[in-house]
């Protein structure tokens, strides 16, 4: 067996052992205090299941979108060593233009306003 096969077998066995032990080890004894929505010493005043605003999810999705955009464009400086670096630059610019147009649209529609 070569080294890679040995490492794969060891990691698979170790992962299976840890997964099996994690199911056997915890003691689940739910009581009224653990099942209550707050565990900080006082009774809850309202419902703990208030829905989030859609604006919160919009801001979160925009953050993830621009974070992923940065991760996709990070290797762009090394793209000049490709066969067609102009094509790489054009595709990266197209992604940036689309994201910028989407951001401008959301901004003009008032989707980024936190308070109404």
Protein Blocks (a to p, Z undefined) as FASTA:
>chain_A
ZZklmmmmmmmmmmmmmmmmmmmmpccdddfklmpmbfghpacfbdfkbccdfklmmmmm
mmmmmmmmmmmmmmmmmmmmmmblmlmmmmmmmmmmmmmmmmmmmmmnopmpmbZZ
